[in-house]
Amino acid sequence: MKFLGPLACKDREFLLSFPEEEFQPLAYTSAKSKGDYSGIDTSYNFTHDGRHYTCRAVVVKSDDLYKQQRKTLDK
């Protein structure tokens, strides 16, 4: 199975389970961003049609968006 795409919202706990200090800076830029991203290379387990799979996953976050959300939550 070859697939590149975002995880469904039901996997939010997986996405939020990584400590901040494990994220590494990424050299990525886009037309909409100056490139303040960090990420973690990990594995992801799931079941599809009764079969269990383990695949490589890269969890990426926008550092600027994270900082904005932390300010909102800290209020």
Steps between C-alpha positions, in 0.01 A plus 500: 500500500643838401332811637601850602242706683374633831367280777132522589393710799434183697879458522546829684629323812779341294595838354506666842686217678852620415695718746603841370872425543484209250412726206790586268515808272404429137638675193162563335350814354186571302345795323287567810765453769857598578577146607480476879412131516622213714429130488549146627566185295307215664279201423122475493292184556152458353248239389335496156265227371591282798876516435751675725756735349799693628624785285745784520349829613638851514323725749546864394396813685515868423703663775333839443149352521599302810625817672176685412287217639709480821440872561125445463500198733714676763247784537 
